[in-house]
Amino acid sequence: MKTLKIMILVIIFTTINLGVSAQSAKKEYKGTINGMLVDSEDGLPVGFSNVVLYSSKDSIMITWTITDDKGVFHLESIPDGTYKLVINFIGYKKLKIDNISINGSNQAVDLGPIKLVKDAVSLSEVKVVSYKNAYEVKSDKKVVNVSNDINSAGGTAVDVLRNIPGLTVDADGAVNLRGSDNLSILVDGRPTSIDAKRLDQLSSSDIESIEVITNPSVKYNPEGKSGIINFKLKHKKETGFNGNVNLSAGTGNKYTGSSGINFNTGKFDIFAGYDGMSKVVNSSRFLFRESYLSDSPHYLQQDVTTKLILGSDKFRFGANIYLNPKNSLTFSISINPSKKTDADQTLSQYFDLQKNLLDKVLTINSETSNENSHDYIAGYKKAFDKKGEELSVDYIFTNSSAGQIQPLTYYYTDSTVKNDIRINTKNYNSNLQINWDFPFNSNTKLESGIQSILRGTESDYRLFNNHSGIMVEDLSQKNNFSYYEQIHSGFSLLTTKYSKMLISAGLRIEQSFIKGKQEVNKDRITQEYFNLYPSFNLMYQATDKSRFLLSYSRRINRPTGRLINPYADRSNPEVLRSGNPLLKPEYVNSFEAGYSGSNTSSVFGLTAYYKHITNVINSLTVLDSTGISHIFPENVASADNYGVESTFEHSFAKWWRINGNASFYRSIIKAGDDKNSNSNYSYNARLNSNFTLPAKITLQVIGNYSGPVIGLYSKIDPQYGVDVALKKDFLKDKFSLTLRATDIFNTLRNGYTAWGYNFNADNWRKQETRVVYLSISYNFGSGKIFKSSKPEIRETGPALEIY
């Protein structure tokens, strides 16, 4: 750590020194170069073009600018010397002007009108690249381009993920990868307040591509035992003012809308956007439990109907400021107020061994919650004169607050009981990341960085009982719980290219401090642990179109405050849910080997993987002597997952293209001996067929199948469904109309079985999944596409890709 701190201090000192030197230089030199760019055919000005000045002696960049809307540019504060001017604008041939002299007697150079010649080849290339392959296999991730996916039009990120190879999404929107739902969610490589359970707050129209990273390198935060899903958002590349509007309406009162505007001058761009959602989701749930306790009802049957009303608004604002080609700033803020109303009716019936009705109770649960979350991002990026050397500083702060009121009414055979549950929660997450990329030469690069994460959650739970029409707080049920984490880490990753091989190896060191307290029981939680996370990645480029990959990483899954809070949720009197203050993190060792290949019409990938997990966190259900179920998490011994998966894409004709994936895997979970273990074989498959029809009509049909998933004492049933979509483009592709239907055969259902030494329970949940949507999309703007002089958005994969 000491060496890493010294390195970062040196970087910061060097950066400040360079900035001071640059400011001094601007005060000392007075040379200027002026000119105006025009089209060689019609003489019209060519605005928003890159103009960069280099030293003729060593080709070091001196200064730069972008022409205004009249094609005029001014370069200032130039020292004496001989220079070359390079002009770049997409659609025109690159122009270089040599032997420009600035000296004592000639401090002002006027180049006058400079004619640019159109590049026919460049223009044709722009038109050709209109359809991206659905899959791109890179050295450490799979990239899925979703710009051509019409089955998620007018939807949310959840709809997009349903069509991602290797991922499964159940009827409740839970995302699963290789049998696990523990995933880290990033947006443009950064953490966000939107977690895996709230992805419906991100509009599908904002997403350009999705990166699925199953074996992340040490440059990533090691949280998430299944890997990382990174949403790459669309970023406008046009100058001037541009925007879009998307609206969607679905059967059963389901509405979404989004809009975005962007103003880009080339030196800075300002953006703003809005995403809104309002939808009603009806569902039903069934539980049938058999108890083997002699002093409790033998059977319990619960029939539940739910009406869920969701509403959210997301406002986002930001700016990118490109100080020069080597320095840029980023600022953004998003505000996300949301509201949820969850109305449940639960009929619980109790039967004896002969299935005679003993008793029943009807529970009415009317829950209303309001939440407000904020994301703040500030970033700085500096590129150095040495090609590939870069310093980046990112600070992300997210916070949220939520209030929940849950009136409960229990209608027993001979009485009625009313009470209220009131819960207020606050969460925050502060994340500072400093990265430095240093290339030793064209084949070897070192990436290093430090990261500090501070986060916490506070929850206040109160229960009020009805006494003669007055709600009185039950102080014995009061629960005030707080949980805080500090996670400090540093990493170094060395990447080198040798012949046809690309090798990356690195190590992340991490120190964690955890504190928690539960006020009612005076429970205190204190944990400190130090961890090492190595990673290794090798890619062998056999030919231009085929490669082999091998990788290893170690990761962690820290229990959340909700899983550690020992207090029980009593909203369902027959099923109590609580956390476990003794819970420890899970640790994952992950190995992968794969192959990917492509030709003019096909892309194919095959991956074999193995994961060994220790301290597995598993949900356990215990039935007490009164017939009440207690559900809580617990660390069991270990788990092993291994399997193979394939992805493919093929064009049968210009009008017909398919892509899909299939996987087969085995899961084994153990808790000490064979009597406390469970295992199964499972499989997933997905097929996406795209048809280009006459009159600019696109047809897409997607089928999904998800096999069973196991826990130590539980099993989730298979699921399958089919989605269909039609899209028609108008007005030179600026306006589009999409009609889509999800789960057209109404087959998606969550089935779940749990068991213990004294009970067996079957559950299922059926949501309203067969929905028809009509969506419209309109893009507007007057800008031109230009070749940006911006520093590139920092890629998350190794720097020396060989494709």
Secondary structure, 3 states (H helix, E strand, C coil): CHHHHHHHHHHHHHHHHHHHHHHHHHHHCCEEEEEEEEECCCCCECCCCEEEEEECCCCCEEEEEECCCCCEEEEEEECCEEEEEEEECCCECCEEEEEEEEECCECEEEEEEEEECECHHHHHHHHHCCCCCCEEECCCCEEEECCCCHHHCCCEHHHHHCCCCCEEECCCCCEEECCECCCEEEECCECCCCCCCCHHHCEHHHEEEEEEECCCCCCCCCECCCCEEEEEECCCCECEEEEEEEEEEECCCEEEEEEEEEEECCCEEEEEEEEEEEEEEEEEEEEEEEECCCCCCCEEEEEEEEEEEEEEEEEEEEEEEEEECCEEEEEEEEEEEEEEEEEEEEEEEEECCCCCEEEEEEEEEEEEEEEEEEEEEEEEEEECCCCCCEEEEEEEEEEEEEEEEEEEEEECCCCEEEEEEEEEEEEEEEEEEEEEEEECCCCEEEEEEEEEEEEEEEEEEEEEEEECCEEEECHHHCEEEEEEEEEEEEEEEEEEEECCEEEEEEEEEEEEEEEEEECCCCEEEEEEEEEEEEEEEEEEEEECCEEEEEEEEEEEECCCHHHHCCCCEEEECCEEECCCCCCCCEEEEEEEEEEEEECCCEEEEEEEEEEEEEEEEEEEEEECCCCCEEEEEEEEEEEEEEEEEEEEEEEEECCEEEEEEEEEEEEEEECCCHHHEEEEEEEEEEEEEEEEECCCEEEEEEEEEECCEEECCEEECCEEEEEEEEEEEECCCCEEEEEEEECCCCCCCEEEEEEECCEEEEEEEEECCCEEEEEEEEEEECCCECCCCCCCCCCCCCCCCCC
